Amino acid sequence: MPKIQWNDLPPALREHLFDRVRERKIAAEDLWRLKLWRESEPDAPEGPWFKDFGSFKVCGEGKYPRTFLLRGQAAKGKCL
């Protein structure tokens, strides 16, 4: 199974993710938890997926992360 890809993202997608982190004001502590999860090299399921970190969710589709949502915002797809 392919892994979720965090490196060499298309430039527009990378900028979108950085914009969402800034707009959602995701705390450094929460980003640290995301970093640790990324380092575990999670598998990329087919179709939509999300990982809930409590104060925010990272959502993606296939091998790419697509956006960040805040607690309370609905995510679609397979919960990782």
Backbone torsions as a table, in degrees:
resi	resn	phi	psi	omega
1	MET	NA	137.3	178.1
2	PRO	-67.4	158.9	179.0
3	LYS	-96.6	155.6	174.1
4	ILE	-66.3	129.1	-174.6
5	GLN	-94.7	123.6	178.2
6	TRP	-113.6	-19.2	179.6
7	ASN	-99.4	154.5	177.6
8	ASP	55.9	40.3	175.8
9	LEU	-70.8	151.1	172.5
10	PRO	-55.5	138.8	-175.1
11	PRO	-52.3	-42.5	-178.6
12	ALA	-65.2	-38.2	178.3
13	LEU	-67.9	-43.5	178.8
14	ARG	-58.7	-45.8	179.1
15	GLU	-63.5	-40.5	178.2
16	HIS	-59.3	-45.4	-179.6
17	LEU	-63.5	-43.9	177.7
18	PHE	-62.3	-41.1	178.0
19	ASP	-60.3	-43.5	-179.1
20	ARG	-65.4	-39.1	177.4
21	VAL	-60.3	-44.8	179.7
22	ARG	-66.5	-48.0	-177.4
23	GLU	-63.5	-38.8	-177.3
24	ARG	-83.4	-7.1	178.6
25	LYS	52.2	50.4	179.2
26	ILE	-71.8	127.5	-175.0
27	ALA	-69.1	153.4	179.6
28	ALA	-57.9	-39.4	179.2
29	GLU	-60.3	-40.8	178.7
30	ASP	-69.4	-37.6	177.2
31	LEU	-65.9	-30.3	176.4
32	TRP	-64.3	-41.9	177.4
33	ARG	-63.5	-37.8	175.4
34	LEU	-62.5	-43.1	179.3
35	LYS	-59.1	-45.9	179.7
36	LEU	-62.2	-40.6	178.2
37	TRP	-65.5	-43.3	177.9
38	ARG	-57.3	-42.4	-178.0
39	GLU	-65.9	-18.4	177.2
40	SER	-77.3	-4.6	178.9
41	GLU	52.0	62.4	-178.4
42	PRO	-64.6	147.9	176.4
43	ASP	-67.6	148.7	178.2
44	ALA	-100.6	107.8	177.4
45	PRO	-71.3	161.3	173.5
46	GLU	-72.1	143.3	177.0
47	GLY	80.7	-169.2	-176.7
48	PRO	-69.0	148.2	178.2
49	TRP	-151.8	165.1	173.3
50	PHE	-153.5	156.9	174.6
51	LYS	-126.7	122.8	-177.5
52	ASP	-94.3	121.3	178.6
53	PHE	-104.2	11.7	179.1
54	GLY	93.4	-66.0	-179.3
55	SER	-88.9	-13.3	177.1
56	PHE	-157.8	166.9	175.7
57	LYS	-127.6	143.4	168.2
58	VAL	-103.4	132.2	-177.6
59	CYS	-120.0	145.1	179.5
60	GLY	-151.3	-177.0	175.7
61	GLU	-146.4	124.9	-176.4
62	GLY	61.6	-134.0	-175.0
63	LYS	-82.3	-7.9	-174.8
64	TYR	-105.9	134.5	165.2
65	PRO	-70.0	143.9	-175.9
66	ARG	-116.7	-34.4	-177.9
67	THR	-165.3	172.6	174.2
68	PHE	-118.8	136.9	176.3
69	LEU	-119.2	154.5	176.2
70	LEU	-88.3	163.2	174.4
71	ARG	-52.3	137.0	179.2
72	GLY	94.0	-19.3	176.1
73	GLN	-84.2	135.4	-176.2
74	ALA	-75.2	135.5	176.1
75	ALA	-112.2	150.9	179.4
76	LYS	-112.9	153.1	173.8
77	GLY	105.1	-166.2	-177.3
78	LYS	-78.7	130.2	176.2
79	CYS	-80.0	125.0	179.7
80	LEU	-94.6	NA	NA
